[in-house]
Amino acid sequence: MAPESDRPLFYHLIYVAEACAGGGGCSNSVAQRLHAHFGTNSAEVAMLARVLGGPPYSSRFMDLTSSCGLWAWKRRFRRAAFAVAISCFGRSQL
């Protein structure tokens, strides 16, 4: 996700490290799903944890017009087990 992001590669490497630490810890627990309360950085970490073999994740999307870029929202939304929009407008955007 780093090549298309406005954040430097270093941030995305930190997200991968967090996904390894968090996602790996969930595999031995009774957790059936991760929930990222925001569809931004936390959803990226949850998505990476899932890609690395962690549990499915869900996310709440509220501002699809942020500087994050539409490509990032699409990737996080497509890989989520389910997503929640906080408004009718947000639901129409998802």
ZIGIJO-V814185 format. One record per pair of residues at least 12 apart in sequence whose C-alpha atoms are under 7 Angstrom apart, sorted by the first residue. I is the first residue (numbers start at 1). J is the second residue. D is the distance in whole Angstrom. If there is no record, write none. Layout:
<<I:J:D> <I:J:D>>
This chain:
<<15:45:5> <16:45:7> <16:48:6> <18:45:7> <19:45:5> <19:46:7> <19:48:6> <19:49:4> <20:49:6> <23:49:5> <23:54:5> <24:54:6> <26:54:7> <27:54:6> <27:55:7> <32:55:6> <33:55:5> <33:56:5> <33:57:5> <34:46:7> <34:55:7> <34:56:6> <34:57:4> <34:58:6> <35:57:5> <35:58:5> <35:59:6> <36:58:6> <36:59:5> <36:60:7> <37:59:6> <37:60:5> <38:59:6> <38:60:5> <38:61:6> <39:59:6> <39:60:6> <39:61:5> <43:59:6> <43:76:7> <44:76:7> <47:76:6> <47:79:7> <56:80:7> <56:81:6> <57:80:5> <57:81:6> <58:80:5> <58:81:5> <58:82:5> <58:83:6> <59:82:7> <59:83:5> <59:84:6> <60:83:6> <60:84:5> <60:85:6> <61:83:7> <61:84:6> <61:85:5> <61:86:7> <62:85:6> <62:86:6> <62:90:6>>
